[in-house]
């Protein structure tokens, strides 16, 4: 039984290497998502096989899973959009959601010691420092293997400056308050990506953690001042598209169009918009108000139920992910969703503390 726990923890460590997963001639996002799914599935199956699942004190996750399955019979599978016949691919997203949900429960079921959690956290921070070094080298033009032609902004191993920046933004709250020098270094890399979403997510998460910790109000004030200087709002056409998407949502507000329907349906209207660049609007589109509220209750209970018993830094990381989802699509990116589910699992573990 002990060997089973060790193997599960080893797999979790291996999964944390997802940001570095690439495959020649493929979009960097696809290999990362496949690797994330494989590791999450292995961890989940091994946890089930070894009988390691513990009671999970957030029923909303299972209610959401039940809802998306039941909604299959409620939502018509064929739509006509601007004279196009559309058959949404519903099974792939349902599979993904199920696997990552089981992964959350698996992580929450593991009893990490204080030393183990600290080692995991430092491992995550050090990986992000490596990514940040690579980011800075790209910005200086020293490294060009993964550079985008014509783009002055670095994306490291992520394939896009925004993807790179939003991922690093999740790690800053952990790094800044455990080893502030590394936190500052990662923050510099985020600024160099020029991703306004990432910069905003980083600043808001650090302000939230500063206020929660109560000892760092001065940091919150400095960060707020820096935010005014660095953050220049540019929606890049997002708001115009969001208005069009919301109009479609209003036609099917309660149950939505079905899991995975956005990419199949909306691309017939705006072919270049494979994602809404706002995960909340996309969730509304796919699952309707019912699914959106259920998922919202799950996240609310993660934060409300454990913000006093768990390390505040992980709350900050979750906040960064949630803020990034307002202007990006981190819930659909392999590295982001793996780390996000890991963070939620740690928070739901309830008794894990770093300090």
N, C-alpha and C positions, 0 to 999 in steps of 0.2 A: 504493500500500500504506500509506503514511504517513497519507493522508487517512482510510483505513479505521480506523486506530487512534484518530485524533482523534475520529471520529464515535462510536466505541464508548465512549470516555471521556466524551464529551458526553452520551450517553444515560445513562450511569451517574450523572452529575451530576443529570440531569433526574429519574431514578428516586429520588434522595435527597429529592425534594420531596414524596414520597408522603404524609407526615403531614398535609399541607395540602390534600389532594385531598378534596373533598366534592361532593355532588350533592343539590340540594333534594328533599325528600320521600323520600330513600333512607337506609337505615341507613348510617352513615359507614364501616362496615367493608367493605361490598360494593364501593363505588367504589375504595377503596384497593387491594383485592385485584385487581380488574380492571386497574387502572393498573400495579400491580406485575407482574402476569403479562405485560402487553403490553410493558413495558420490558425485562423479563428475557428474553422471547422474541426481541425485536428485537436485543438485545445478543448472544444466543446464535446466532441465524441469521446475523448480520453477521460474527461471529467465525468461524463455519463457512465462510461464503462467501469471506471474506478469507484463509482458511487460517491463522488465528491460534491455533488450539488447540495447546497444548504438552503434553508428557507430564504426566499428573496422577498424583502419587505417593500415591494412596490408593485402592486397588482396591475397598475396602468400599462406596464409593458406587455403583459399577457392579454390585457383587454384590447390593446392595439393590434397585436398579432391575430387575435380572434376576429377583430373587425375587418381587417384587410382580407381575411379568408372568406368571411361571410359576404363581404361586399362583392365578391366574384359573381354571386348570383343576383345581386341587386343592380349591377352596372352593365348595360349592354356592351358587348364586345366589339361592335362594329359601328363606326360613326362616319358621317359624311361631312367633311370640312372643306368648304370652297370647292365642291364638286369632286374632291378626292375621297376615295374609299379608304378608311383607316382601320386597321386591326391592331390595337395596342398590344405590346409585348408585356404581359402582366406577370409571367412566371419568374422571370429573371429578378426583378426587384423584390418580389415576395421571398424568393430564395435568399437574396442578400440580406434582407431585413431579418429573416428567421435566424440565419447563421450568426449575424452580429448580435442579435438579442441573446442567443445562447452563450455567446462569448462573454457578454456583460455578466450574465448569471455565473458563468464559470469563474471569472476573475473575482467577483464578489464573494464566491464560495471559498476562495483560498485565504488561509490565515497567514498573512505576511508578518514576520517579526519586524520590529522597529529597524533593525539593521538591514534586513532584506529590502524593505521599502526604501530606505535611504540609499542603498546600493542601486536599486532600480532607477530611482530618481536621478542620481548622479550619472548613471549610464545614459539616460535620456538627455540630460543636459550636455554631456560630453559629445554625444552624437550631433547635437544641434550646434555646438561650437565648431565641429568639423565642417558642417554645412555652411556655417557663417564664414569660416575662413575661405572656403571655396567661393562663396558669394562675393566676398571682398576681392579675391584674386580675379574673378570674372569682371567685376566692376572696373578694376585697374587695367584690364586688357591683358593680364599675364596668362590666364588660362582661357582657352577658347574651344575646348572639345564640345562643351554643351551650350555654347553661346548661340543666341538667335540672331541670324543675319539682320543687320539694320537696327537691332534693339540695343540701346545703351544700358539697359537694366538687367541685372543678373538673375538667373533662375536656378543656379546650382544644378542639382540632379532632378529637378521637378518639372522641367519643360515649359515653365511659365513663371514670370516674376511674381504674379499675384498668388499663384499656388505656393511658391517658395515662401513668400512673405507671410501668408496666413498660417502656414504650418509653423514657422518659427515663432509667430505671435502666441501660439498655444504654449510654448515652452518658456517664454520670458517670465511669467509669474513664478514658475518653479526656480528658474536660474537666479532671478533678481534678488529673491529673499533668502536663498540658500548660499549662493556665491555671487554677490552683486557685481563683481568684476566680469564674470562670464555673462551675467544678465545684460550689462551695458554693451558688451561686445556683440551679443546676439541682436540687441536693439539697434545697433549701428547697421548691421547687415539688413535688418528689416527696412530701415529708412532708405538704404541704397537700392532696394527693389522698387522704390517709388510707388508701392501699392498703397493707395489711400485707405482701402479696406483693412489691410494688415496693420497699418500704422494706427488707425482708429481702434481696431480690436485690441492691440497691445496697450494703448493708453487707457482705454476704458477698463480693461481687466486689472491693470496695475493700480488704478485709482480705487476700484472696488476692493481689492485685497488690502490696500493701504488703509482704507476706512475700516474694514473688518478687523485688521490687526490693531487698530487704535493708536499704535505708537508711531505711525508713519504718516500723519496728516500732512506734514511738510512735503513729503514726497508727492502726495496727491496734488498739492497746490503747484509744485514745480511741473509735474506731468501735464496738468491742465493748461498751464501757460505754454509749455512746449507744443501741446496739441493745437493751440490756436495758430502757432507759427508754421507748423509742418503740414497741417491738414488743409488742403485746398480742394473744395468739393468739385468733383467732375464726375457726373453720372455716366458718361460715355454711352448715352442713348438708353440707359437702363429704365429710367422713369417712363419714357414714352412706351417702351415695350411692356412694362409692368401694367400700365393702364390698359393696354390691349389684352393682356392676359387676364386681368381682373374682370374685364367685360365678359370673357369666356367663362370665368368662374361663376359669375352671377347667373349664367344660364343653367348651371348644375351646382348650386351652392352647398347642398347638404351632403351628398355622397361623392361628389367629384366625378372625374372621368375614368378613374381606375389607376392602380399602381403602374407606373411606367408610361402612362398615357401622354405625359407632356411632350416627350421627345418625339413620339409618333405623330401626335396631333399638331402641336404648335409649329413644328418644322415645316409643315405644309403651308403655313402662313408666313413665317419668317425663317427661311432655311438656315440662316447663319446662327440662329439661337437654339443650340442643342440643349442648353440649360437656361433657366430663367435668371441666373445670377442673383437669385434670392431664394434660398431653400424653403423659406416659409411660404412664399407665394406658390412655389412649385408643389409643396405638400398640400396646400389648399386646393390646387388644381387637380391633383391626383386623388386625394382622399376626402375632399370636401371639409366642411366645418366640423363634422363629427370626428373624423380622423385627426384633424388639426387640434381640436380641443383635448382629445384623449392623449395625444403625444405631448401636448403642452402640460397636461397634468402629470405625466410621467417625469418630465424635466423639472417641473416645479417641486415635486416631492423629492427628487434627488437633491436639490439645493436646500429646500426647507428642512428636510428631515435629517440632514447630516452636516450642516454647516457648523454646528457646535462640537461635534464629536470627531470630525475628520480634519486633517491638515488643511488650512485655509488656502495654501498655494494651489492645490488641485482644484479648488473651487474657482480660483482665478484662471486656470487653464481652460476649464469648462466655459467660463464666461467669455474668454477670448474666442473660442470656437463658435459659441452662440452669436456673438456680435459679428464675426466674419461671415456667418450665414446670411446676414442682412444684405450683403452686397456681393456674395460669391456663392460657391456651391460645395463647401467642405464636406457635407454629408454624402457627397458622391465621389469623393477622392479617397483612394485606398489608404494612403498614409494618414490622412486626417481622420477618417472614420475609425481606423484601427486604434489610433491613439485616443480618440474621443471615447470609444467604447471602453478602452482600458481605464481611462480616467473615471468614467461613470462607475465601472466595476469597483475601482478602488474606493470611491466615495460611498458606494452601497455596501462595501465591506463593513463599514461602521466603526470598527475598532482599530483600524490601522492609523498610526500616527508617526510622523517623522520627528517632530519636536513637541 
